[in-house]
Amino acid sequence: MSASRWPTYFIPHGGGPCFFMDTPPGMPKDMWDNMADFLKGIDSDLGRRPRAVIVISAHWQTRVPTVHTNPKPDLLFDYYGFPDHTYQLTYPVAGVPELAKEIQTHLKAGGFETAEESQRGLDHGVFIPFKLIYPEADVPMVQLSMLSSNDPDEHYKLGQALKPLRDDGVLIVGSGLSYHNLRAFFSPMDKPEAKAFDDWLTDSVMSTEKRHERLNQWRSAPGAIQSHPTPEHLLPLMVAAGAADGEPATHAYSGDVLGKAVSGYRFG
């Protein structure tokens, strides 16, 4: 691996605007603190700044991979029922239309049809974690959609097509959650299936040679369907992993939210 090649990340983005509000009554006041500390530490972990970031969020799915091309993207407050001030958050990050074109070029070379979008705002899977990662909004970014097919292999190959951009100053970040069963998430009860799936997922991610094969079969893993009744919060991991295919991984974050194991990974 080139010394100048940027790693990729799969990060947990929490629940709604969780890092910028008090926790609801009855919930631990520090329930999101460790996750927030991990996100705040990514900049120093990297030790340098990329020319731009590509973010793949669980909250944008389209028929074909679609790049956001607006040089001054708005925000999309796609969460509901939270305190009023969380709808006034700002993140005035610059978009990178020229990088959006580069993304399309690489995806087309990888066999993907592509599209562009300029009006949709950056969703909370982007601006919420990045308000902690780069709080000054001083690193430009482009959001890339996931595929509505929900096919893990397609998302892995999407990442593989993006891999060359890592040698050109680009950081690739998949933003989701390794556990995302909303009905069970905020129950105070421990969920052993969450730990079982988290253990399987970490073992699969660390298995460089078998990573692609195992992630393609995630639905058959112990605790998988209980941890992900729908797959959209896991699929950003496939993109981050694919963009670092064949490279080692680090278990960058290991946390617990109300008894549910949650992980984040760095590749390359």
C-alpha positions in Angstrom: 0.0 0.0 0.0 1.3 3.5 -0.9 2.3 5.7 2.0 0.2 8.5 0.5 -2.9 6.3 0.1 -5.7 7.4 2.3 -7.5 4.9 4.5 -11.3 4.3 4.5 -13.6 4.3 7.5 -16.9 2.8 8.5 -18.2 5.1 11.2 -21.3 5.0 13.5 -23.3 8.2 13.2 -25.5 7.7 16.3 -29.2 8.4 16.4 -30.6 11.5 14.8 -28.9 14.6 16.2 -27.9 12.8 19.4 -24.5 14.5 19.9 -26.1 17.9 19.9 -28.9 17.5 22.4 -29.5 16.2 25.9 -30.5 12.6 26.2 -34.2 11.9 26.9 -35.3 11.4 30.5 -34.6 8.0 31.7 -31.6 7.5 29.4 -28.0 7.7 30.6 -26.6 11.2 30.1 -23.4 9.8 28.7 -24.9 7.2 26.3 -23.4 8.8 23.2 -20.1 10.2 24.8 -17.8 7.4 23.7 -19.0 7.4 20.2 -18.7 11.2 20.0 -15.1 11.0 21.4 -14.2 8.4 18.6 -15.6 10.7 15.9 -13.8 13.7 17.4 -10.5 11.7 17.3 -10.5 10.8 13.7 -8.8 14.0 12.5 -5.8 13.4 14.9 -5.9 9.7 14.1 -5.3 10.5 10.4 -2.6 13.1 11.3 -3.2 15.0 8.0 -6.1 16.5 6.0 -7.4 15.0 2.8 -8.2 17.2 -0.2 -11.8 16.1 0.1 -14.0 13.4 1.6 -16.5 11.1 -0.1 -19.3 10.2 2.3 -21.7 7.3 1.7 -24.6 7.6 4.2 -27.2 5.1 5.1 -29.9 7.7 4.5 -29.6 8.1 0.7 -30.4 5.3 -1.6 -31.1 5.6 -5.4 -31.4 3.2 -8.3 -28.0 4.0 -9.6 -25.0 5.6 -7.7 -25.7 9.3 -7.6 -23.2 12.1 -6.8 -24.1 15.4 -5.2 -22.7 18.2 -7.3 -23.7 21.4 -5.5 -20.6 23.5 -4.5 -22.6 24.9 -1.6 -24.8 22.0 -0.4 -27.7 22.6 2.0 -28.6 20.4 4.9 -31.5 17.9 4.9 -33.0 17.6 8.4 -34.3 14.0 7.8 -35.0 13.3 11.5 -38.3 13.8 13.3 -39.5 14.7 16.8 -36.3 16.2 18.1 -35.8 19.5 20.0 -36.3 22.7 17.9 -32.6 23.7 18.1 -31.5 20.6 16.3 -33.2 21.9 13.2 -31.1 25.0 13.3 -27.7 23.2 13.1 -25.4 24.4 10.4 -22.5 22.8 8.5 -21.4 25.2 5.7 -19.0 22.7 4.0 -18.0 23.2 0.4 -19.0 20.7 -2.3 -16.5 19.6 -4.9 -18.1 19.4 -8.4 -14.9 18.3 -10.0 -14.5 15.4 -7.6 -18.1 14.4 -8.4 -17.0 14.1 -12.0 -14.0 12.0 -11.1 -16.3 9.7 -9.0 -18.6 9.2 -12.0 -15.6 8.4 -14.3 -14.3 5.7 -11.9 -17.8 4.3 -11.4 -18.4 4.1 -15.1 -15.1 2.3 -15.5 -16.3 -0.1 -12.9 -19.4 -0.9 -14.9 -21.9 1.4 -13.1 -24.4 3.7 -14.6 -24.4 7.0 -12.7 -26.4 10.1 -12.1 -26.1 13.6 -10.6 -28.1 15.5 -8.0 -27.6 19.1 -6.9 -30.8 20.0 -4.9 -30.9 17.4 -2.2 -29.2 18.5 1.1 -26.6 16.6 3.0 -28.5 14.3 5.3 -27.9 13.7 9.0 -25.7 10.7 8.3 -23.3 13.2 6.9 -23.5 16.5 8.7 -24.1 15.1 12.2 -20.9 13.0 12.5 -18.8 15.5 10.5 -19.7 18.3 12.8 -17.5 16.3 15.2 -14.9 15.0 12.8 -14.2 18.4 11.1 -16.2 20.9 13.2 -15.0 23.9 11.2 -16.5 22.4 8.0 -13.1 23.1 6.4 -12.6 19.9 4.5 -14.7 19.8 1.2 -16.9 16.8 0.6 -19.1 15.0 -1.9 -22.0 12.7 -0.9 -22.5 9.6 -2.9 -25.7 7.6 -2.7 -26.1 3.9 -2.0 -28.1 1.6 -4.2 -31.7 0.8 -3.6 -31.0 -2.8 -4.6 -29.6 -3.4 -1.1 -27.2 -5.9 -2.7 -24.0 -6.2 -0.5 -21.9 -7.4 -3.5 -22.9 -4.4 -5.6 -21.9 -2.0 -2.7 -18.6 -3.8 -2.3 -17.9 -3.4 -6.0 -18.9 0.2 -5.8 -16.2 0.7 -3.2 -13.7 -1.2 -5.4 -14.4 1.3 -8.3 -13.6 4.2 -5.9 -10.3 2.8 -4.7 -8.0 4.8 -7.1 -9.3 8.0 -5.6 -7.6 7.1 -2.3 -4.2 7.7 -4.0 -5.3 11.2 -5.0 -5.9 12.7 -1.6 -9.5 11.5 -1.0 -10.8 10.0 2.2 -13.7 7.6 1.8 -16.2 7.3 4.7 -19.2 5.0 5.0 -21.6 6.3 7.6 -24.1 4.0 9.2 -24.4 1.8 12.3 -23.3 -1.8 12.9 -26.5 -2.3 14.9 -29.7 -0.8 13.7 -32.9 -2.2 15.1 -34.8 0.9 16.1 -37.5 -1.0 17.9 -35.0 -2.7 20.1 -32.3 0.0 20.2 -33.7 2.2 22.9 -34.9 -0.7 25.1 -32.7 -0.8 28.3 -32.4 -4.5 27.9 -29.2 -6.1 26.7 -29.5 -7.8 23.3 -27.2 -10.8 23.1 -27.9 -11.1 19.3 -26.2 -7.6 18.9 -23.0 -8.9 20.5 -23.2 -12.1 18.5 -23.5 -10.2 15.2 -20.9 -7.6 16.3 -18.4 -10.4 17.0 -19.1 -12.0 13.6 -18.8 -8.7 11.8 -15.5 -7.8 13.4 -14.1 -11.3 12.7 -15.3 -10.9 9.0 -13.8 -7.5 8.6 -10.5 -8.6 10.0 -10.3 -11.5 7.7 -8.6 -9.8 4.8 -8.7 -12.8 2.4 -12.3 -13.8 3.1 -13.8 -10.3 3.9 -15.7 -9.9 0.6 -17.1 -13.4 0.7 -18.2 -13.1 4.3 -19.7 -9.7 4.0 -21.7 -10.8 1.0 -23.3 -13.5 3.3 -24.0 -11.2 6.2 -27.7 -12.1 6.4 -26.8 -15.7 7.5 -24.6 -14.5 10.4 -25.7 -15.0 14.0 -28.0 -12.2 15.1 -27.9 -10.6 11.7 -31.6 -10.1 11.0 -32.3 -9.1 14.6 -29.5 -6.5 14.4 -30.5 -5.2 10.9 -34.2 -5.8 10.0 -33.4 -3.6 7.0 -29.8 -3.4 5.7 -29.3 0.3 4.8 -27.2 1.1 7.9 -24.8 -1.8 7.2 -24.3 -1.2 3.5 -21.9 1.8 3.9 -19.5 -0.7 5.5 -19.5 -2.7 2.2 -18.4 0.4 0.3 -15.7 1.3 2.7 -14.4 -2.3 2.8 -14.5 -2.6 -1.0 -12.5 0.6 -1.4 -9.8 -1.0 0.6 -10.1 -4.5 -0.8 -7.2 -6.7 0.2 -5.9 -4.3 2.8 -5.8 -4.8 6.6 -8.5 -3.4 8.9 -8.5 -2.0 12.4 -11.3 -2.3 14.9 -11.3 1.5 15.4 -14.3 1.8 17.6 -15.9 -0.6 20.0 -18.8 0.7 22.1 -22.0 -0.2 23.8 -25.3 1.8 23.6 -27.9 0.6 26.0 -26.5 -3.0 25.9 -26.1 -3.1 22.1 -22.6 -3.6 20.8 -21.6 -1.0 18.2 -18.4 -1.0 16.1 -16.5 1.2 13.7 -13.6 0.2 11.4 -10.6 1.7 9.6 -9.3 0.0 6.4 -5.9 0.5 4.9 
